[in-house]
C-alpha cells in the first residue's frame, strides 16, 4: 500500500448549504390529488416500440422478464438484434458450428417482418463464405424495411490471421436507403465504392472496425458525411495518409485506433473529443478544431519531445490533454525555447513509463510544461522500475526560470524519491505562485484508466488523505 501525503498551500473556504422547508400556515387546507396509475403495459404499442428501440439488447432482455407483454415484442419491435452467441446459445469457440442454425433463425424472424418498418438491424456473427448470400439478403431487407441504424459486426476471433472480408454491397442500396441511414457499424468488411457513390448525407454515427478500404475510397466516404457527429476507426489498416478535406462541421467525437496511418487531417471545426491509439506517433492536423476540449494519446513507442512538437503543430487549441507512451524515450539537453505554445491548455495528464536507462532524464519532461503557460491542473503518473532515491540526473537550476502563474493543482503518483522526480516537484512548486494543492502518492497509478479528464479522480485522491501534511515554504 503506497503512502500519501498532501502539501496544502492555501485553505479553501468550505461553503455550507442549508435546506429550508416551508411550514404550512395553521388551518391551511391540504388536498390530495389522486392519479390513476399507468403501467407500461397500458401504453400504446407505438410508444412501447419507441421505448424498446432505444434499449440496449441486455436491458431489453431483462425488461421482457418483468413485463409479460414485452416478451412477444421480440418479433414485433422495430429493433432487431441478432447476436449469434445469444441466438444459438453457444460460446465463441464453437460458434462456427452454429452458422446454419443462426441463418435459419434470422431468416425466420425477418420473414415475419416483411413489409414492416425496422429502424434498427444488428447482425453479429463470425464471417464465413457461406454467409455472403444471406448477408446480401439481410442488406436487401434493411433497404425494404427503411432501416436507419445498421450494424454488421462480422469480426471473427482470429481476424488478425485472415485477409478475406465481406464486400459491402453498395449496389443493393438505393438513394432512399442511403439517405435514411443515421447510425452504421461495419466490422470485417471491404469497402469498394461505385463510381457514382455520393456518400451518406444523413449519417450521424459511423464505426469502422477491421475494414479494408483504399485511401481514396475512405477519404471519399468521410468527406461526404456532412452530418457526421461521431466517428471511430479501429484497426483499419490503410497504410497511407488519411486527409479528409471535406468540411465536417457537426463532428464532435473522433477516435482512431491502431489504423497504420502515416498522416491524419480532418476539417472539423467543432470537434470536442479526439482519441488516438497507435504503435507510434504520426503527424496529426486538427488545427481547424478550435473547440477541441479533450485529447487522449496512447502510444506504444515514441520520443517524448518529438511527440510534443507534433502535438503543438497539430492540436494547438486543445484544452485538456492526456499523453501515455508505453515505451518512452527522453532526450538529454533538450530545452523548450520555441515560440509555439498550448495557449488553451488548462489540464495536462502525463503518464511517464520510463525505463531504468532513462531515469536520469526524468527532469527533461519539464520541456512539456514550458509549452503550457496557462495550465491550471497538472497530473504526472510515474511507472518507473527503479530503486528508491536514485540520485542521478540534472538539477532544476540547469533549466532556468519559467513561471506557471495559473497552476493551482498538482497530483503526482508513483513517486519514488528519485532525483529527477524531486527536482521536477521542486521546480513546479518554486515556479507556481498560485499553487493551492499538491498531492504526492507513492503508489503507482499509471496503469489505471483515468480518462476522461475527470475532476472526481483528483478530488478523490485529495479527500482520501486522512491527515494532510501542513508545511511551510519548500
N, C-alpha and C positions, 0 to 999 in steps of 0.2 A: 504494500500500500504506500503510495508516494506521499511525501509530506507537502503541505501547502502553507504558504504564508502570504499575507497581504500587507502592502505598504499603502497606508491611507494618507494622501497628501492634503485632502480637504474634506471637511464634514459636509454632507449633503443634508439639507433640511428634509425631514420626512413629513409630508402632509398627511393629515388625518381627515378622513371623511366621516361625517355624522349622518346617520339615517334618521330622518324625522318622519313621523306619522301624524296624519291629521286626525284629531279627535272629533268624533261626531258630537254635534250640539245636543244638549238634553232635549228629549222629546222629538228628535228628528226621526221621521218615519223612514223605515228601510223597506225596500221591495225586492223580492227575489224573482228574477225573470227565469222562467223555466224554458229550456230549449230542448227540442226533440233531438235525441242522439242520432247522428248519422254515421252508419258504418260504411266501411269500404265497399262491402257487397251491395250497398244501396246506390252507389254511384252509377251514372250512365256508362254504358260499355265504352263509348269513345273516350271518356275521361280515364277509365281504367287502362285502356290501350295506351294513352298518352303517358300515364304513370309507369306502366310496365316497360315501355320503350326506353325509359331513361334509367332503369335499374341495371346495375351490373349483373351478370349471369348468376353469381353466387347469391346475391341478395334476392334475386327473383326466385331461385330455388328455395331459399329459406322462407320467404313470404308465402309461397304456394303451400307450404306445410300447414301454415296457420289459417289461411283463408281458403275454404273449400271451393269457392267459385273460381279462384285463380288457378286451381290445379288443371283445369281444362283449357286454360288460356295459352298454354304452350303451343298448341296447334292453331291458335286463333290470333294471337297478338301480332302486331306489325313489326316485331323484332324477333328474328330467328337466329339463334346462335348454335352452331354445331361444332363442338369440341370432341374430336374422335375419342379421346381418353374417357370423357364423360358419357358420350353416346353409347360406346361399346363396352363400358365398364371394364376397362383394361388398364395396363400401365404402359409407359413409353417404350419399354424394352420389347414388348411383343405386339406393339401397335400394328406392325406390318402384316400380321396375321389376320387383322380385322378390317382390312381395306374394303373388301367386298361387302361386309356387313354394314360398314359406315355408308357406303354408296347407296345401298338398298334403303336404309333408314332415312337418309337425307332426301332421296328422291320421293319416298312415300309422303313425307311431310310437305315437300314443295308441291306435290301433285294436289294436295288439299288446298293449297293457297293459289292455285292458278286463277288469274283474273282479279286477285286481291292486291291491295297496296301493302307492300312490305318495306317499311322505311329503313330497316337495318338488317343486313345479311352478313353473318360472320361464319367463316369456314376455317377450321383449324385441324390440319392433318399433315403428316409427313408426306412429301411429294414422292410419287412413283409414276412411271409412264402410263400405267393403266388408268390413272385418274384424269388424263388430259381431256378425253372426250366428255367426261362428266363435269369437269371444271368449266369447260366451254358451255355446257348446258346450264350450269348454275349462273354463269355470266348472262346468258340469254334470259334466265328467269329474273335476274336483277333488273335487266333492261325493261322487261314487260311489267314488272311489279313496281316500277317507278322508285327504285331504291335510292336513298340519299346517303346512306352510310354503308360502306363496303369494306370487309376485311377478308383477305385471302392470306392466311398465315400457313405457309406450306413448308416452313423450315424444318428439315429433319435433324435428328440428333447428330448425325455425322456430316453436317453440312460443310465442314472445313475440308473434307476429303472428296467432295463432289463438285463437278463443274456443270452438270446439267441444271436446267431451270425450266419452269413453266413459262412459256412465251405468252405474255398477256395479250389477249385477242382484241386489240383496238378495233379491228374490222367489224366486231359484233356490236360496237357502241354507235348509236346514232346521236345526233346533236342534242336531242331532248335528254337522253340519259347522261350524256357528258355534262350538260348544264345543271342537272339535278344533283349530281354528286357534291356533297359537302364535307364528308369525312372519308378518308381512304387509308387503309393499311395494306401494303403489299410486301410479303416476305417470300424470298426464294423464287422470284420471278425474273424474267428478262423483258426489258422494255425496248422494243424496236418500233419507233414511231412511223406511221404512214406519212407520206409527204404532205398531205392536206391537214394534218392534225394541228389544231389551234389552241390546245391547252384546255384546262378545266376552269371555266370562267367563275364558278361559284364555290370552288373548293376552299375550305377554311382550315382543314387539318389533314396533314399528309405524313405518314410514317413509312419510310422505305427501309427494309431490312434485308441484307444479303442479296441485293438486287444487282443484276448485270445490266449495264447501260453504257453507251458511249458518252464521252464528254458532251458532244454536240446535242444528243437527244436529251440528256438530263438537264442541260442548261436551257434547252428549248421548253421542256415541261415546266420547269420552275419559273422561267421568265414570263410564262403565260398563265400563271395562277395569281391573278391580280389581287384577289380577296384572301389569299392565304394568311392565316394568323399563327399557325403552329406547324413547325417542320422539324422532323427528326430523321437523320440518315445514319444507319448503323451498318458498318462493315460492307458498304457499297464500294468495292474497290475499282475506282475509276482509273487510277494510276496516271492521272493527268490533273491539270488545274480545273477548278470549278469557278467560273466567272459569270455570275448571274447579273446581267446588265439590265434586265427588265426591272421596273420600279415595283417594289413590294411594300406599299405604304401601310398595309394592315398587319404585316408580320411582327409579332410580339415575342415569339419564342423560337429559338434556333438551337438545335443540338446535333453536333457532328461527332460521330463515334467511330474511330478506327477505320477510316474510309480510304486510306492510302492516297491522299490528295497532295499535290505539290504546291497548290496555292488556292486560297479561298477569298472570294469577293462577293458581297451582297449589297444591293441598294435598298436598304431597309431603314428608313429614317426614324420609324417609331419602335424599332426593336428594343425590348426591355430586358430580355434574358438571353445570354449566349453561353453554351456549354461546349467544350471541346475536349475530347479524349483521343490520344494518339500515341504512336510509338515515339515520335519526335515532333519538334515544333516546325510549323510551316508558316510562310507569310500569310497573314490574315488581314484583309482590308474591310473594316467596318467603320471607316472614318465618317461615313454619312449618317451613322446611327447616333444622332445627337442626344437621344433619350435613354441610352444604354444604362440600366440600373445595375444589373448583376452579370458578372462574367466569371466562368469557372474553367480552369485549365488543369487537366491531369495528363502528364506526360511521362512516358516510360524512361526517357533519357534525354538530357539536354544540358547545355551550358547555361548557368543561371543568368549571367549578364547578357548573353545573346537573346534569351527569351525576353528580358527586359526591353531591349531595343526593339524587338519585333512588336511587343505589346504597345509600346509608346507610339509607334508609327501606325498601327492598325486599329487600336482601341483608345484613342485619345480622350474620349468622353465618358469612359466607364466610371461609375460611382462606387461600386463595391466589387472587389477583385479577390478571387481565390486562386492560388498557384500551388500545385503539387508536382514535384519532379521526383520520381521514384529513384532514379539513378542520377544524382545531381552532381554537377561539376562546377566548382567555383574557380574563377581566375584570380591570380595574385596581382597586386599592384594595379588594380582597375578601379579608378575613382570616377565618379559621375560629375562631368563638367559640361554636359550637353545642355543646350537651352530647352530641349524638349522636356515637357513636364506633364504629369497627370493632373491637370488643373481642376478636374471634377472629382477626383478620387477622395472618398471620405473613410472607407473601411477597407483594410487590407488584411488578408489571411495568407500567411506563408507557412507551408509545410516543408520543413527542412530535413530531407532524407540524406544526410551527409555521411559518406563512408569515412573510415578511420584515417585514410590518407588525406582527407580534406578537412580534418578537424582544426588544422592551423589556419584555415581560410574562412572560418565562420564569420568573422567580423566584416569580411568583404560584402556580405549581404546588405550592409549599410547603403551600398550603391542604390538599392531599390528605394530606400527611404528618401534619399536625396532628390528623387524624382517625384515626390508626393508632398508638395508644400502645404496642402490644405487637409492633410489626413487628420481624422478625429479619433479613429479607433484602430488599434494595431493588435493583431494576433500573430504569434510566432510559435509554431508547434514543432519541436525538435524530435527527430528519431535518429539518434546517434549512438552507434555501438562503440563507445569508448569508456575508459575508466573515469571515475570522478576526478575533477580538479586537474585535468590535463593542462599543463602550463606551457603551451606553445602558441605562436601566432603573434600578430602585431598588437600594438596598443592603440587605444582610441585617439590619443594625441597625434598619431600619424595621419589622421584623416581630416584634420582641420575642423572648423566650426560650421555647423548647419542647424538652423533653428526650425523646430516643428511647432509653430505658435498655436496651432489649433488642436493638437493632440491632447485628448482628455483621458483616454482609457488604453491600457496595455495589458495583454494577457499572454504569458509565456508558459508553455508546458514542456516537459522533457528536459528540465533544467538540471544539469549535472555539475555545474560549477566550473566547467572548462573555461580557460581564459577568454576564448572568443565569445562565449555566452555572457560572461561577467562584463567584458568590455562593451559588448553590444548593449546590455542593460544600462550600464552607467552612461554610455553615450546618449541614449534616449532620455534618461532622467535629467541629465545636465542640459539637454537641448530643448526640452518641452516645458516652458514656463506655466502652461495652463493644465498640466497633468493633474488629474484628480485621483485616479485609481490605478494601482498596479497589482496584478495577480501573478505570482510566480509559483508554479506547480512542478514538483519533481517527477510526477507521474507522466508517462508518455501517452499522449492523446493523438498523435499524428496519424494513427491508423483509424481513428473514429471518423464517422461521416458527420461533419459539422456544417455541411451545405444544406440549405442556402444560408446566406448571412442572416442569422437569427440572433437578435439581442438576448433571447432566452438563454442561450448557451453561456454567454458572458455573465449574465445575471445569476445563472445557476451556480457558476463557479464562485462568484463573489459572495452570494448568500450562504454558500456551503461552508464558509470559513467561520468556525465557531469562535475563535479568539484571534481576531486580526492583530497583527503586529504594528503598533503605532511607533513610528520613528521620526527622527528629525531629518535634516538635510543629509543626503547621501554623500 
